[in-house]
Amino acid sequence: MIYVFFYLMHMKRYWSRLLALVLVVAIGLMGCSGSPDSLTGDYRQDTLAVVNIMRQALDLSQDSPDKTAVQAEARQKINDFSARYQRVNSVSGLGSFTTIRTALNSLAGHYSSYPNRPVPEKLKTRLEKELQQVETALKRGG
């Protein structure tokens, strides 16, 4: 009886170590797969990519067949951009960053609160103005 107990304890230790090894390898491989988001890591390029997808989402008509896909891509880019740059000190003081964050928050807030409603013209006008400010600031280097 005691031999069975020790055998079971040994097997339990063996399986737990094997499981730990498999988890470490899986996490290691997932961590080495590159960037988990859809951005490049270059602030200027990433900001312009977000500006472009936001414009596409704003310019779509309500009955467009690819409206859902473009809005989903816009949401993904907004989330990726926010996650990547929200704590980067080198960009947090730039005028383009504060303006793009305002625009991102406005569009994301509309999508969250009113997912099935079109973006109001007043909000579209304001967002277009902010996106132009972002492009101008990026051309100037900030």
N, C-alpha and C positions, 0 to 999 in steps of 0.2 A: 504494500500500500504506500509506503513512504517513497519507494522508487517511482511510482506513478506520479506522486505529487511533485517530486523533483524534476521528473521528465516534463510535466506540464508547465512548471515554472520556467524551465529552460526554453521550451518552445514559445512561451509567451514573450520572453525577453528577445528571442530570435525574431519573431514577427514584428514586434514593436521597433526593433532596430532596422529591419528591412523596410518597414513603412516610413520611418524617418528618413532613410536614405533615398527612397523614391520621391518623397516630398521635396527634399533638398535639390535633387536633380531636376525635378519638374519646375520648381521656382527659379532655379538657375537658368534653365533654358528659356523660360518665359521672360526673364529679366534681360537676357541677351538678344532678344528679338528686335531690338531697335526702338525707335520712338513709338509710343503707344497712341499718339494722336496724329492728326492729319496735317501737322505743321512742320516746317523745316528747321526751326530754331533760329532763323534770321528774323529779327524783329520787323524790319522794314518789309521784307517779302511776306511774312505772315500777316502783317497788318493790311497790306494791299490785297491779299487773298481774302481776308475777312470782309474788307470793303466791297470787293467784287461780288462775293456770294450774297452779301446783304442787299446790294443793288439788284441782283437777279431776283431775290425773294420779293423785293418791293415792287419790281416792275411786272411781275406776273399778274395776269388777269385772274379773277376769281374762278373762272371755269377752265383754266389751263389744265391739261391732262397731267403735266409733271409738277404741279403745284406742291403736292405732298412731298415728293422727293426733294425738291429744292428747299422747301422749308425745313425738312429733316437735316439736310446738309448744312443749312445756315445755323440751325440749333447746335449741331455737332461742332462746327467751326467756332461758334461763340463759346461753347463750353471748353473746347480745347485751348482757345486763346486765353480765356480767363484763368484756367488752371495753370497754364504755362507761365504767364507773365504777371500774375497778380502780386507776387512777392519778389520780383526782380527789381532791385534798387536802381539799376542803371537805366531803366526805362520808366519807372514809376513817376519821375518828375518831368517827363517830356509832355509838351502840350498835346502832341498827337495821341499819347496814351490816355490822358484824362478825357479827351474828347471822344476817342473810340470807345472807352469804357462807358461813357454816358450813352452813346448810341447803342452799344451792345445791351446794356441794361434795359433800355427803353424797348427795343425789339423783343428781347427775351421775355420781358414782363408782359408785353402784348400777347406773345405766343402762349405764355403760361395761363394768363387770365382769360383770353378769348381765342382759343385754338381754332375755332371754326369760323371766326369772323374775319373779314378783310381788314387790312391795316387802314385806319382812317387817313384821309387826305392831309389833315393837319399834322399828324405824326409822320407821314411820308415826307412832307415838305421839310419838317424839322430835321429828320434823319438825313435827308439828302444834303441839307446845309452843313450838318455836322460831318458827314463823310467828305464833303469838299474841303472843309477845314482840316481834316486829318490828312488828306492828300497834299494840301498846300504845306502843312507843317512838315510832312515827310520830305517834300522837295527841298525845303530849307535846311533839312538835316535834323529836325527835332520832332 
